[in-house]
Amino acid sequence: MSFDIKGGQVSGKRFINGLKMFKHVANIGDVRSLAIHPASTTHSQLGEEGLRDAGITPGMICLSIGIEDFADIKADLELGFKAALL
């Protein structure tokens, strides 16, 4: 799943850095919960125009939800959102 976090690239990076349980990796499709901020990682070499052409916004966050307990997933996402608001 993906979503666009308000605050653009700065908030996107803060969100990722605020996560504790989610693994910050480029691959998806694992039993663990994974998160990535494409604008500052996998697609950072594209530049602003290239990102736009690829449909990647500065605040886009991509998640792959694993098999952890829902309460743990929810709590970790809350940490990410809290960090993004700083």
Secondary structure, 3 states (H helix, E strand, C coil): CEEECCCHHHHHHHHHHHCCCCEECCCCCCCCCEEECHHHCCCHHHHHHHHHHCCCCCCEEEEECCCCCHHHHHHHHHHHHHHHCC
